[in-house]
Amino acid sequence: MITKHAFHLVMNNSLNFSVLSLDLLFVLMMFILLKTLSASQFTIGVF
């Protein structure tokens, strides 16, 4: 019973960690995308 509970906790922790990593990755991708878009708009506006 205790081992099953511990396994469940570990699974939950790794699941939360992977979800958190995915969230961070998504935010990073959005940030890069926005920077690229603003940079391209800026160059279009300049030229």
C-alpha distance matrix in Angstrom:
0.0 3.8 5.5 5.1 6.2 8.6 9.8 10.5 12.4 14.3 15.3 16.5 18.4 20.0 20.9 22.5 24.3 25.7 26.9 28.5 30.2 31.5 32.8 34.6 35.9 37.2 38.9 40.5 41.8 43.3 44.9 46.4 47.6 49.2 50.9 52.2 53.5 55.2 56.6 58.1 59.5 61.0 62.7 63.9 65.3 67.0 68.6
3.8 0.0 3.8 5.4 5.0 6.1 8.5 9.8 10.5 12.3 14.1 15.2 16.5 18.4 19.8 21.0 22.4 24.3 25.6 26.8 28.4 30.1 31.4 32.8 34.4 35.9 37.4 38.7 40.3 41.9 43.2 44.8 46.2 47.8 49.2 50.7 52.2 53.6 55.0 56.6 58.1 59.4 61.1 62.6 63.8 65.3 67.1
5.5 3.8 0.0 3.8 5.4 5.0 6.0 8.5 9.8 10.4 12.1 14.1 15.2 16.4 18.0 19.8 20.8 22.3 24.1 25.5 26.7 28.3 30.0 31.3 32.5 34.3 36.0 37.1 38.5 40.3 41.7 43.0 44.4 46.2 47.6 48.8 50.5 52.1 53.3 54.8 56.5 57.8 59.3 60.8 62.3 63.7 65.3
5.1 5.4 3.8 0.0 3.8 5.5 5.0 6.1 8.7 9.9 10.4 12.3 14.2 15.3 16.3 18.3 19.8 20.9 22.4 24.1 25.6 26.8 28.4 30.1 31.2 32.6 34.5 35.9 37.1 38.7 40.4 41.8 42.9 44.7 46.3 47.5 48.9 50.7 52.0 53.4 54.9 56.4 58.0 59.3 60.8 62.4 63.9
6.2 5.0 5.4 3.8 0.0 3.8 5.4 5.0 6.3 8.7 9.8 10.5 12.3 14.3 15.2 16.5 18.3 19.9 21.0 22.4 24.2 25.6 26.8 28.5 30.0 31.4 32.9 34.5 35.9 37.3 38.8 40.5 41.7 43.2 44.8 46.3 47.6 49.2 50.6 52.2 53.6 54.9 56.7 58.1 59.3 61.0 62.7
8.6 6.1 5.0 5.5 3.8 0.0 3.8 5.3 5.0 6.2 8.6 9.8 10.5 12.3 14.0 15.3 16.4 18.3 19.9 20.9 22.4 24.2 25.6 26.8 28.3 30.0 31.5 32.7 34.3 36.0 37.3 38.7 40.3 41.9 43.2 44.7 46.2 47.7 48.9 50.6 52.2 53.4 55.1 56.6 57.9 59.3 61.1
9.8 8.5 6.0 5.0 5.4 3.8 0.0 3.8 5.4 5.1 6.1 8.6 9.9 10.6 12.1 14.2 15.2 16.4 18.2 19.8 20.9 22.4 24.2 25.6 26.6 28.3 30.2 31.3 32.6 34.4 35.9 37.1 38.5 40.3 41.7 42.9 44.5 46.2 47.4 48.9 50.5 51.9 53.4 54.9 56.4 57.8 59.4
10.5 9.8 8.5 6.1 5.0 5.3 3.8 0.0 3.8 5.5 5.1 6.1 8.6 10.0 10.4 12.2 14.1 15.3 16.4 18.2 19.8 20.9 22.4 24.2 25.5 26.7 28.5 30.1 31.3 32.8 34.4 36.0 37.1 38.7 40.4 41.7 43.0 44.7 46.1 47.6 49.0 50.5 52.2 53.4 54.8 56.5 58.1
12.4 10.5 9.8 8.7 6.3 5.0 5.4 3.8 0.0 3.8 5.4 5.1 6.1 8.6 9.7 10.5 12.1 14.2 15.3 16.3 18.2 19.8 20.9 22.4 24.1 25.5 26.9 28.4 30.0 31.4 32.7 34.4 35.8 37.3 38.7 40.3 41.7 43.1 44.6 46.3 47.6 48.9 50.7 52.1 53.3 54.9 56.7
14.3 12.3 10.4 9.9 8.7 6.2 5.1 5.5 3.8 0.0 3.8 5.4 5.1 6.1 8.4 9.8 10.4 12.2 14.1 15.1 16.3 18.2 19.8 20.9 22.2 24.1 25.6 26.7 28.2 30.1 31.3 32.6 34.2 35.9 37.1 38.5 40.2 41.7 42.9 44.5 46.2 47.4 49.0 50.5 51.9 53.3 55.0
15.3 14.1 12.1 10.4 9.8 8.6 6.1 5.1 5.4 3.8 0.0 3.8 5.5 5.3 6.0 8.5 9.8 10.5 12.2 14.1 15.2 16.4 18.2 19.8 20.8 22.3 24.3 25.5 26.6 28.4 30.0 31.3 32.5 34.4 35.9 37.1 38.5 40.3 41.6 43.0 44.5 46.0 47.6 48.9 50.4 52.0 53.5
16.5 15.2 14.1 12.3 10.5 9.8 8.6 6.1 5.1 5.4 3.8 0.0 3.8 5.6 5.0 6.1 8.5 9.9 10.5 12.1 14.1 15.2 16.4 18.2 19.7 20.9 22.5 24.2 25.5 26.8 28.4 30.1 31.2 32.7 34.4 35.9 37.1 38.7 40.2 41.7 43.0 44.5 46.3 47.6 48.8 50.5 52.3
18.4 16.5 15.2 14.2 12.3 10.5 9.9 8.6 6.1 5.1 5.5 3.8 0.0 3.8 5.4 5.1 6.1 8.6 9.9 10.4 12.2 14.2 15.2 16.3 18.1 19.8 21.0 22.3 24.1 25.6 26.8 28.4 30.0 31.4 32.7 34.4 35.9 37.2 38.6 40.3 41.7 42.9 44.7 46.2 47.4 48.9 50.7
20.0 18.4 16.4 15.3 14.3 12.3 10.6 10.0 8.6 6.1 5.3 5.6 3.8 0.0 3.8 5.5 4.9 6.1 8.5 9.7 10.3 12.1 14.1 15.1 16.1 18.1 19.8 20.7 22.2 24.1 25.4 26.6 28.1 30.0 31.2 32.5 34.1 35.8 36.9 38.5 40.1 41.4 42.9 44.4 45.9 47.3 48.9
20.9 19.8 18.0 16.3 15.2 14.0 12.1 10.4 9.7 8.4 6.0 5.0 5.4 3.8 0.0 3.8 5.4 5.2 6.2 8.5 9.9 10.6 12.3 14.2 15.2 16.4 18.4 19.9 20.9 22.5 24.3 25.7 26.7 28.5 30.1 31.3 32.6 34.4 35.8 37.2 38.7 40.2 41.8 43.1 44.5 46.2 47.8
22.5 21.0 19.8 18.3 16.5 15.3 14.2 12.2 10.5 9.8 8.5 6.1 5.1 5.5 3.8 0.0 3.8 5.5 5.1 6.0 8.6 9.8 10.4 12.2 14.1 15.1 16.5 18.2 19.8 21.0 22.4 24.3 25.5 26.8 28.5 30.1 31.3 32.7 34.3 35.9 37.2 38.5 40.4 41.7 42.9 44.5 46.4
24.3 22.4 20.8 19.8 18.3 16.4 15.2 14.1 12.1 10.4 9.8 8.5 6.1 4.9 5.4 3.8 0.0 3.8 5.4 5.0 6.1 8.6 9.8 10.5 12.1 14.1 15.3 16.3 18.1 19.9 20.9 22.4 24.0 25.6 26.8 28.3 30.0 31.4 32.6 34.4 35.9 37.0 38.7 40.3 41.6 42.9 44.7
25.7 24.3 22.3 20.9 19.9 18.3 16.4 15.3 14.2 12.2 10.5 9.9 8.6 6.1 5.2 5.5 3.8 0.0 3.8 5.4 5.0 6.1 8.6 9.8 10.3 12.1 14.2 15.1 16.2 18.2 19.7 20.8 22.1 24.1 25.5 26.6 28.2 30.0 31.1 32.5 34.2 35.6 37.1 38.5 40.0 41.5 43.0
26.9 25.6 24.1 22.4 21.0 19.9 18.2 16.4 15.3 14.1 12.2 10.5 9.9 8.5 6.2 5.1 5.4 3.8 0.0 3.8 5.4 5.0 6.2 8.7 9.7 10.4 12.3 14.1 15.1 16.4 18.3 19.9 20.8 22.4 24.2 25.5 26.6 28.4 29.9 31.3 32.6 34.2 35.9 37.1 38.5 40.2 41.9
28.5 26.8 25.5 24.1 22.4 20.9 19.8 18.2 16.3 15.1 14.1 12.1 10.4 9.7 8.5 6.0 5.0 5.4 3.8 0.0 3.8 5.4 5.0 6.2 8.5 9.8 10.6 12.3 14.2 15.3 16.5 18.4 19.8 21.0 22.5 24.2 25.6 26.9 28.3 30.1 31.4 32.6 34.5 36.0 37.1 38.6 40.5
30.2 28.4 26.7 25.6 24.2 22.4 20.9 19.8 18.2 16.3 15.2 14.1 12.2 10.3 9.9 8.6 6.1 5.0 5.4 3.8 0.0 3.8 5.4 5.1 6.0 8.5 9.9 10.4 12.1 14.1 15.2 16.4 18.1 19.8 20.9 22.3 24.1 25.6 26.6 28.3 30.0 31.1 32.7 34.3 35.7 37.0 38.7
31.5 30.1 28.3 26.8 25.6 24.2 22.4 20.9 19.8 18.2 16.4 15.2 14.2 12.1 10.6 9.8 8.6 6.1 5.0 5.4 3.8 0.0 3.8 5.4 5.0 6.0 8.6 9.7 10.3 12.1 14.0 15.2 16.1 18.1 19.7 20.8 22.2 24.0 25.3 26.6 28.2 29.7 31.3 32.5 34.1 35.7 37.2
32.8 31.4 30.0 28.4 26.8 25.6 24.2 22.4 20.9 19.8 18.2 16.4 15.2 14.1 12.3 10.4 9.8 8.6 6.2 5.0 5.4 3.8 0.0 3.8 5.4 5.1 6.2 8.6 9.8 10.5 12.2 14.3 15.2 16.4 18.3 19.9 20.9 22.3 24.1 25.6 26.7 28.2 30.1 31.3 32.5 34.2 36.1
34.6 32.8 31.3 30.1 28.5 26.8 25.6 24.2 22.4 20.9 19.8 18.2 16.3 15.1 14.2 12.2 10.5 9.8 8.7 6.2 5.1 5.4 3.8 0.0 3.8 5.4 5.1 6.1 8.6 9.9 10.5 12.3 14.1 15.3 16.4 18.2 19.8 21.0 22.3 24.2 25.6 26.6 28.4 30.1 31.2 32.5 34.5
35.9 34.4 32.5 31.2 30.0 28.3 26.6 25.5 24.1 22.2 20.8 19.7 18.1 16.1 15.2 14.1 12.1 10.3 9.7 8.5 6.0 5.0 5.4 3.8 0.0 3.8 5.5 5.0 6.1 8.6 9.8 10.5 12.1 14.1 15.2 16.3 18.1 19.8 20.8 22.3 24.1 25.4 26.8 28.3 29.9 31.2 32.8
37.2 35.9 34.3 32.6 31.4 30.0 28.3 26.7 25.5 24.1 22.3 20.9 19.8 18.1 16.4 15.1 14.1 12.1 10.4 9.8 8.5 6.0 5.1 5.4 3.8 0.0 3.8 5.4 5.1 6.2 8.5 9.9 10.4 12.2 14.1 15.2 16.3 18.1 19.7 20.9 22.3 23.9 25.6 26.7 28.1 29.9 31.5
38.9 37.4 36.0 34.5 32.9 31.5 30.2 28.5 26.9 25.6 24.3 22.5 21.0 19.8 18.4 16.5 15.3 14.2 12.3 10.6 9.9 8.6 6.2 5.1 5.5 3.8 0.0 3.8 5.5 5.1 6.1 8.6 9.8 10.4 12.1 14.1 15.2 16.3 18.0 19.8 20.9 22.1 24.1 25.5 26.5 28.1 30.1
40.5 38.7 37.1 35.9 34.5 32.7 31.3 30.1 28.4 26.7 25.5 24.2 22.3 20.7 19.9 18.2 16.3 15.1 14.1 12.3 10.4 9.7 8.6 6.1 5.0 5.4 3.8 0.0 3.8 5.5 5.0 6.2 8.5 9.9 10.5 12.2 14.1 15.3 16.2 18.2 19.8 20.7 22.4 24.1 25.4 26.6 28.5
41.8 40.3 38.5 37.1 35.9 34.3 32.6 31.3 30.0 28.2 26.6 25.5 24.1 22.2 20.9 19.8 18.1 16.2 15.1 14.2 12.1 10.3 9.8 8.6 6.1 5.1 5.5 3.8 0.0 3.8 5.4 5.2 6.0 8.5 9.8 10.5 12.1 14.1 15.1 16.3 18.1 19.6 21.0 22.3 24.0 25.4 26.9
43.3 41.9 40.3 38.7 37.3 36.0 34.4 32.8 31.4 30.1 28.4 26.8 25.6 24.1 22.5 21.0 19.9 18.2 16.4 15.3 14.1 12.1 10.5 9.9 8.6 6.2 5.1 5.5 3.8 0.0 3.8 5.5 5.0 6.0 8.5 9.8 10.3 12.0 13.9 15.2 16.2 17.9 19.8 20.8 22.1 23.9 25.6
44.9 43.2 41.7 40.4 38.8 37.3 35.9 34.4 32.7 31.3 30.0 28.4 26.8 25.4 24.3 22.4 20.9 19.7 18.3 16.5 15.2 14.0 12.2 10.5 9.8 8.5 6.1 5.0 5.4 3.8 0.0 3.8 5.4 5.2 6.1 8.6 9.9 10.5 12.0 14.2 15.3 16.1 18.2 19.8 20.7 22.2 24.2
46.4 44.8 43.0 41.8 40.5 38.7 37.1 36.0 34.4 32.6 31.3 30.1 28.4 26.6 25.7 24.3 22.4 20.8 19.9 18.4 16.4 15.2 14.3 12.3 10.5 9.9 8.6 6.2 5.2 5.5 3.8 0.0 3.8 5.5 5.1 6.1 8.5 9.9 10.3 12.1 14.1 15.0 16.3 18.1 19.6 20.7 22.4
47.6 46.2 44.4 42.9 41.7 40.3 38.5 37.1 35.8 34.2 32.5 31.2 30.0 28.1 26.7 25.5 24.0 22.1 20.8 19.8 18.1 16.1 15.2 14.1 12.1 10.4 9.8 8.5 6.0 5.0 5.4 3.8 0.0 3.8 5.5 5.1 6.1 8.6 9.8 10.5 12.2 14.0 15.3 16.4 18.1 19.8 21.1
49.2 47.8 46.2 44.7 43.2 41.9 40.3 38.7 37.3 35.9 34.4 32.7 31.4 30.0 28.5 26.8 25.6 24.1 22.4 21.0 19.8 18.1 16.4 15.3 14.1 12.2 10.4 9.9 8.5 6.0 5.2 5.5 3.8 0.0 3.8 5.4 5.0 6.0 8.4 9.8 10.4 11.9 14.1 15.1 16.1 18.0 19.9
50.9 49.2 47.6 46.3 44.8 43.2 41.7 40.4 38.7 37.1 35.9 34.4 32.7 31.2 30.1 28.5 26.8 25.5 24.2 22.5 20.9 19.7 18.3 16.4 15.2 14.1 12.1 10.5 9.8 8.5 6.1 5.1 5.5 3.8 0.0 3.8 5.5 5.2 5.9 8.5 9.8 10.3 12.1 14.1 15.0 16.2 18.2
52.2 50.7 48.8 47.5 46.3 44.7 42.9 41.7 40.3 38.5 37.1 35.9 34.4 32.5 31.3 30.1 28.3 26.6 25.5 24.2 22.3 20.8 19.9 18.2 16.3 15.2 14.1 12.2 10.5 9.8 8.6 6.1 5.1 5.4 3.8 0.0 3.8 5.5 5.0 6.1 8.5 9.7 10.5 12.1 14.0 15.1 16.5
53.5 52.2 50.5 48.9 47.6 46.2 44.5 43.0 41.7 40.2 38.5 37.1 35.9 34.1 32.6 31.3 30.0 28.2 26.6 25.6 24.1 22.2 20.9 19.8 18.1 16.3 15.2 14.1 12.1 10.3 9.9 8.5 6.1 5.0 5.5 3.8 0.0 3.8 5.4 5.2 6.1 8.4 10.0 10.5 12.1 14.1 15.5
55.2 53.6 52.1 50.7 49.2 47.7 46.2 44.7 43.1 41.7 40.3 38.7 37.2 35.8 34.4 32.7 31.4 30.0 28.4 26.9 25.6 24.0 22.3 21.0 19.8 18.1 16.3 15.3 14.1 12.0 10.5 9.9 8.6 6.0 5.2 5.5 3.8 0.0 3.8 5.5 5.0 5.9 8.6 9.7 10.2 12.0 14.2
56.6 55.0 53.3 52.0 50.6 48.9 47.4 46.1 44.6 42.9 41.6 40.2 38.6 36.9 35.8 34.3 32.6 31.1 29.9 28.3 26.6 25.3 24.1 22.3 20.8 19.7 18.0 16.2 15.1 13.9 12.0 10.3 9.8 8.4 5.9 5.0 5.4 3.8 0.0 3.8 5.5 5.0 6.2 8.6 9.7 10.4 12.3
58.1 56.6 54.8 53.4 52.2 50.6 48.9 47.6 46.3 44.5 43.0 41.7 40.3 38.5 37.2 35.9 34.4 32.5 31.3 30.1 28.3 26.6 25.6 24.2 22.3 20.9 19.8 18.2 16.3 15.2 14.2 12.1 10.5 9.8 8.5 6.1 5.2 5.5 3.8 0.0 3.8 5.3 5.1 6.1 8.5 9.8 10.6
59.5 58.1 56.5 54.9 53.6 52.2 50.5 49.0 47.6 46.2 44.5 43.0 41.7 40.1 38.7 37.2 35.9 34.2 32.6 31.4 30.0 28.2 26.7 25.6 24.1 22.3 20.9 19.8 18.1 16.2 15.3 14.1 12.2 10.4 9.8 8.5 6.1 5.0 5.5 3.8 0.0 3.8 5.5 5.0 6.0 8.5 10.0
61.0 59.4 57.8 56.4 54.9 53.4 51.9 50.5 48.9 47.4 46.0 44.5 42.9 41.4 40.2 38.5 37.0 35.6 34.2 32.6 31.1 29.7 28.2 26.6 25.4 23.9 22.1 20.7 19.6 17.9 16.1 15.0 14.0 11.9 10.3 9.7 8.4 5.9 5.0 5.3 3.8 0.0 3.8 5.4 5.0 6.1 8.7
62.7 61.1 59.3 58.0 56.7 55.1 53.4 52.2 50.7 49.0 47.6 46.3 44.7 42.9 41.8 40.4 38.7 37.1 35.9 34.5 32.7 31.3 30.1 28.4 26.8 25.6 24.1 22.4 21.0 19.8 18.2 16.3 15.3 14.1 12.1 10.5 10.0 8.6 6.2 5.1 5.5 3.8 0.0 3.8 5.3 5.0 6.1
63.9 62.6 60.8 59.3 58.1 56.6 54.9 53.4 52.1 50.5 48.9 47.6 46.2 44.4 43.1 41.7 40.3 38.5 37.1 36.0 34.3 32.5 31.3 30.1 28.3 26.7 25.5 24.1 22.3 20.8 19.8 18.1 16.4 15.1 14.1 12.1 10.5 9.7 8.6 6.1 5.0 5.4 3.8 0.0 3.8 5.5 5.4
65.3 63.8 62.3 60.8 59.3 57.9 56.4 54.8 53.3 51.9 50.4 48.8 47.4 45.9 44.5 42.9 41.6 40.0 38.5 37.1 35.7 34.1 32.5 31.2 29.9 28.1 26.5 25.4 24.0 22.1 20.7 19.6 18.1 16.1 15.0 14.0 12.1 10.2 9.7 8.5 6.0 5.0 5.3 3.8 0.0 3.8 5.7
67.0 65.3 63.7 62.4 61.0 59.3 57.8 56.5 54.9 53.3 52.0 50.5 48.9 47.3 46.2 44.5 42.9 41.5 40.2 38.6 37.0 35.7 34.2 32.5 31.2 29.9 28.1 26.6 25.4 23.9 22.2 20.7 19.8 18.0 16.2 15.1 14.1 12.0 10.4 9.8 8.5 6.1 5.0 5.5 3.8 0.0 3.8
68.6 67.1 65.3 63.9 62.7 61.1 59.4 58.1 56.7 55.0 53.5 52.3 50.7 48.9 47.8 46.4 44.7 43.0 41.9 40.5 38.7 37.2 36.1 34.5 32.8 31.5 30.1 28.5 26.9 25.6 24.2 22.4 21.1 19.9 18.2 16.5 15.5 14.2 12.3 10.6 10.0 8.7 6.1 5.4 5.7 3.8 0.0
